[in-house]
Amino acid sequence: MAVDIVLPQIGESMTEATIGRWLKRVGDRIERFEALVEVETDKVSTEVTSIASGILLEIVTPEGATVPVGTLLARIGETAERHVSAAPAPSQETTAAPEPVRTRRGDGPPITPVVARLAAEYGIDLSQIRGTGAGGRVSKKDVLRYIEMQKAAATLLPGAPTTPPPAPEAPPIPSVSTAPSPPLARETPSTAPVAEAPPALPTAQRPPITQPLPDDAILTPLTTMRRMIADHMVRSLRDAPQATTVFEVDMGRVLAHRDRYRASFEQQGIRLTLTAYVVQAVATALRRVPALNTRFTDEGIITYRRINIGVAVALDDGLIVPVLRDADEKSLAGIARALNDLTERARARRLQPDDTEGGTFTISNHGVGGSLFATPILNRGQSGILGVGAVVKRAVVVTHQGNDAIVIRPMCYLSLTFDHRACDGATADAFLAAVKEVLETYSEQ
C-alpha cells in the first residue's frame, strides 16, 4: 500500500515551508530514514526523510512551492501501486500555477497568522494576490513578492503609494498579535523574532526588476535564506541604534593552551577551535556584565538568566546562527563538543528550527576568512554581538617592571556591537574588558 509523505512540523514555531530541492526522482528507490527532499523555513534549510522504504511513485508538491505543515509532498510504495493510489494527487502544474483566489474570512483556502498580520499591516487585499501554495493558498512568500512589486512600481511612478490600499468592499482581516514580551528574568528566552516582524524592503535602493537589464548583467533570484537574511539585517538596523566598541586582545595564553591539549581533545573526538575559548570567555563576561544578556522592549529591558550563545556559521549560500544553550554551565570540552555538532549539522543542512531559537547573545568569527576587523549587525531581539578577527602576530609594546619593550605577540581585534538603548558605552567596554581578561589570563580551568 502506498505511503503518503507529508510535510512534518520541524520545530514548535514552524507553520509552513518552501520546497527547496527534491533529492530523489519518480521511480527512484528510497530507504526508510533516507533524505527525500530539502525544505526551507524562515530560519533554516533542512531535509525531510522518508518514513518508509520503497519506490518514489509520485511527487505531489513541486520545488519552489510554499505549503503549510501537513501538506502531502509525495507517495512511496511499490511500482504496481502507481495507478492505485487511494486519492488522486494534484499535478505539479496545478500546484505551481494555481488560479487567483479570494482569501478572506469564510471564503477560500485558509491563511497562516503571519499572512493575515502582513495583510492587515500593509493594507493588502489578498484577493489581488495569486497564491502559489497548495490549492491556491496565499503564502507569506506571495505577500512579500507582492509588496516588492508595489514598491518597485512606486519608484517608476513618483507619488504613487508604496503599498496598495485595501479594497473597500473587503472585510478587514484580523491582525494576529504576537506573543507578549516575556517577563523580566524569564528562565527561557524568547525565540528569535525573525518571522514575526513586518518586513522592511528597501527596493528604492536598487533598480526595479521591471526595468530591462543591461546585456552584461545577470539577475539571480533570491533564495528563501538570502531573502530572510536581507530582511533581518534591514530590520535590525532600522529597529535599534547600534554602536561598536573595539578591544585588542593578546591570544598567546589561549594558543599555548590549545597546543598543549589539542591532541587529547582529538582522542575524545573533539575538535578544539579558538571559537570554543571565545564562547567560554563570553559566557563568563555575561555573568559579570548581564546588561549585554538582555533584550530592549518598550515596556522595559528583559534580562535573561540563561546564557544561550548563538555562533554564526557561514554556508555556501548564506549564514545561519545555531544556538549553544547554557554555555556558562559547560566546560571547555563541553563547549567544543557542542560547537562541533552544531557546525557540522549546519553545513550538512540538518539543523532543526529549534536549534536556531532562544539565543541571548551572538558571536561572529569573521576572522576565519582573514578579516581583521568588522562591525557586525545585531541579531534582532538581542543587545550584543561580538565580532572576532583573525589572530595575527604583531609588534606590540609591553611594560615589565617599569621598562617598555617591543615584542611579537599573537593579537586579535574584538569588536562589540551593542544596542545603545539597552546599555551605554561604559557598560559595553566593561563587558569587553571582562572578555579580554579571561582570554589573556587563560590557564587550567
N, C-alpha and C positions, 0 to 999 in steps of 0.2 A: 504494500500500500504506500502511495506517495506521501511524503512528509513535507509539511509546509514550514518554510524558514521565514520567520517574521523578524522585524527589527526589535531587538531587545532593549530594555531600559538599562543603559550603561551608566550608572550613577544616579543619585537621587534627584538631581536637578535637570536631568535630560528629558525633554519633551519631543524633540524631533532631531533629525539628522539628514545630511546630504550624502547621497550615494557617490562615493569618490571613484572607485575602480573595481570592477569585477576581476577577481583573481582566477576564476575558472570560467570556461565556456560551456555552453549547452552541449551535452554529450560527454563531457569530461567525467572521469571517476574522481570521487572525493571521499575521504575517510572522515570518520567522526572526530570532531575537535580540530580538523584541519581548517586553516583560514580560507574563507569563501569570498569575502568582499570587504573592501575598505570603506569606512564611513567617516564623515567629518561632522563634528558638532561645533558649537560656538566656542569650545575650549580645546578639544583635542581631535586628532585623527587617529582612529584605531581600527581594529579588524573585528569582523563578526565571523565566528567559526561555525561550522556545520554541527548540528545536533544529531546527525545520523550519517551512516555510510551509504553510498550508492552512486547513481548516475545523476548528474545535474540535468533534470528534464526540462526545466523552464526557468528563464529569468523574467520575473514579472515587473520589477522596478528598475528602470534604466539608470545609467550613470548620469549624474547631474540633477536628478530629481530630489527634492526635499520633502520628506514624508514624516509623519508622526510615529511615535513608538507603537508597535503592534501591527504596522503595515506589512502585508505579505511581500517578501522580497523574491523568493524563489521556491521551487519544488524539487525535491530529491526522491528518487526511487529507483526502480528498475526500468530498463528501456521499454518493456512492454506496457508500462503504465503511462507512457507519454500521452496516450489518447484516452485514458480512462480516469482523468483527474476528477475528483468529486465536484469541483466547481470550476467553470471557465474563468481564466485569468484575463485581465485587460491586457491588450497588446502594448508593446513598448511605444508605438506611435501614439496610442491613446493617452498613455501616461505622460509622455513627454510634451505633447502639444494639445492639451485639453481646450475646450471652448471656454470663453469667458463665463464666469458665474457671478451671480449677485450674492455676496456673502453678508448676510445680515442676521439679526436675531430671528430664529424660526424659519429661515429660508437659506438653502444652500448648505454646502459642506461645513462642518464645524471649523472654527479657527482657534489657534492657541492663544493663551493670555498675552503673550508678547506681541502678537499681531494685532490683537484688539487694542492694546495700550498704544502701540505706534499709530494706529489709525486714528484714535481719539486725540493724541497729542499733536499730530500733524494735520488733522482735519481732512482725512482721506476717505473718500467713498470707495470701499473695497469692490463695489460692483464695476468700477472702472479698470480693475487690475485683472489681467489674465493669470489665473493660478496655474502653477506648474506642479503642485503637489498631487497626491493620489486623489483621483476623482475630481480634479479641477480645484482642489483646495488651495487657497492663497496662503503662501508661506511667508516667513519673515524675510527670506531672500527676495521674494517677489516685491514686497513692500519697499525694501531698501533700493532695489533696482528702479522702482517707480519714482522714488524720491530723487534719485540721481538724475533721472531723465528730466524731471521737472526743474531741477536746479540747472542742468545743462541748457534747457530751453530758456531759462531766465537770463543766462549770460548772453544769449543771442538777441533777446528782446529786453532791453533795459526798461526797468519799471514794472516788468511782469512779476507776479507773485512767485516766490520761491517754492511754495508748496500749494497744491490745488486746494481750493475751498471745498468744504463738504457739500454734497448735493443737498438742496433744500428739502427734497421730499424724503430723504433717507432718515430713518430714526437714528438717534445718536447711539454710537457704540459705547457701551460702558467701559470706563477706564479701569484697568486691573491694577490696583495699587500694589507696590512692592511691600515686602515684609518690613515691619518697623525695625528701626535700628536696635541692635542688642543692647542690653543694659550695661552699665559700667562694670568693668572687671568680669565680664562673662567668661566662663570657662572655655567654651567652644567658640572661636571667632567666626564671624560671618563668612559666607562663601564669597568667592570673587564675583563682583557685580558686573562683569563684562557684558552679560546678555541682558541686564536689566535696565541699563541707562539708554536714553534716546540717542540715536546716532548723530554725530557731527560730521558732515560730509563736505569737505572744502573743495567742491567741484569748481568753484570760481578760480581756484589757483592753478588749474590745468585746462588745456584746450578741451572743449566739449567733444564727446565721441561722435557727435553728429557731423562734425567737420571732416572733410576728406584728409587722409593722412598724406604726408609727403611720400614720394616714391621710395626714399631710403629709410622710412620709418616702419616699425612693426608694432602692432598693438597686441600685447599679451593679456588675455583675460585674467581677472583676479581670481585666485583660488579662494575658497572659504577661509582658510587660515590667513592668507595675506590681507583679505578684506577686514577680518576681525582685528588683526594687529594694527592696521591703519586706523580703524575706528577707535580702538582702545587708546592709541597714542594721542590722537587728536583730542579725545575727551579728557584724557589725563591732563594735558597742558591747558585745556580750557577750564577745568574744574578747580585746579589747585595752583596757588602761587608757589613756584618751585625755585629753590636756591641750592647752590652747590658749594661745599667746602672741601678742601684738599689737604691731606697729610702725606708725608713721605715716611716710609717705614723701612727699617733695616731687617731683611729677612734671613740674616745669617744663622740665627739660632734655629729657625724653622727648617732651613735646608739641612743643617747639621743633624737635626733630629730625624728628618725623613731619610737621609742617607744611612743613618745607623739602624733604623727599624724597617726599612722598605722590604728587605728580604724576608724578614719574619712575618710581615703582613701578607706578603705574596704566598707564603706557605699556608696561610689560612684562607687563601682565595680572595684576598682583599687588595685592591689597587689603591695605594696611598698617594693621593694628589695634594697639591698645595691648597686646593679649594676646601678640603676637609679641615685644614688648620684654620682657614679664614672663617668657615662656618662655626667652628668651636669658639673662636675669638669673638665673633659677632654675638653668639648666644650669651657669652659671659658679659659682654658690654651691654646687651639689652637688659640683663638682670640689674646691672648697676645704673643704667640710664633708661628706665622704662618709657620715657617720653617718646622714644622712637618706635616703641612697640604699640602703636596707637592708630586710631582712625578718627579723623575730624568729622563731626556732623553738626548740623545747625542746633541740635539740642545740647551738644557738649562733646567732649573728647572721650572716646572709648579707649580704655587701656586694657589690653589683653593680658591675662595671666599666663596663658600658654604661649610658648615661643615656637612658632611654626615658620621656618625659613624657606622661602622659595629660591631655587637656584636656576637661572636662565640657561637653557640648553639650545644651542644653535642646530637647526636642521637644514637640509638642503634647500627647502622652500620657505623657511621662516624661523620662528623662535617660539619656544614653549617653556613654561616655568613650572615644573613639578615641585611639590612642597615636601620638605623634610620636617615631619611633625615632632614636637617636643625635643628640639635639638639640644636644649640645655640639660636634658636628662640623660644624654648619650655620651659615652666615652669617645675618644678619637677613633677607635676601631669601629664602634657602632655608627658613627657619622660617616666614615669612609665606606662602610659596607652599604649603608642606605643610599649614599650618593651613587655608588656603582650600579645599584639596582635601578634607581630612578633614571639615571642617564642612559643605561642600556635599553630600558623599556621605551624611553622617549625616542631614541633614534631608531628603534625597531617598530615604532608606531603601535606600541602595545600598552600605552598608558590608558587608564580609565579616567573618566571625568573627575571622579573624586580625588585623584592624585594631584590635580591642579587647583583644588579649592582649599580655603581656610588659611592661606598664607597671611602672616602678620608683618613680614619684612622680606626684602628680596636682595639677592646678590647676583651681580652680573660680572662674570670673569672675562671681560673683553681682552685681557692680556694674553689669552691663549693664541690669539691671532697676531700677536706682536704689538698691539696697541699699548702705548704708554699711559695715555690719559684720555678720559671720556667724561661726559656729563649725562649719565643715564636718566631716563624719564621714569617717574614714579609708576608703580603698578597701582592702578586705581583702588581706593579703599585702604591704602597703606600710607604711612608717613615717612618712610625712608627706603632708599635703595642704595646699595654700596657697589661702586664700580672698582674693580681690581685690575690694575695694569700689569704689564709684563715685568718680570723680575730681571733687572739689568745691572750689571756691575758698573759702578760709577765711582769717581774720586770724590770723597767727602771729607769734611774736616771734623775730627773728633777731639775732644778735650780729655786728657788723662793727667790727674794730679796737677792741674793748673796749666798744663802745657798743651798747645794745639799741635795736631799732626794731620797730615793728609794721608788717607788710607783708601784702599779699594774695597768696597762693600757691595753686596747684592741688594739693590734698593728697589722699592716698589711704590708707586703712587696709589693712594686710596682716595677715591672721590665719593663723597656722600651727598646725594641729592635728597632734600627733605621738604616736607610740606610746611611752609612758613606760618600757616595758620595753627598747626599743632605744636610747634616749638620754634625757638629763636636760634640765632647763630651760636650763642654761647653754649646752649644745650647740645646742639649738633657737634660742636667742637669737643665737648666733654665726652660724647659718645665715641667719636673718632679717636680721641686720646686714650680711651679705655681699650679700643681695638688694637691700637698701636702698642700699648703696654703689654698686652697679652702676647702679641707676636714677637716683640723684641726681647721679652724675658722668658721665652718658652723654654721649658725644661721638662723633667719627668713629671707628668701629671696623671 
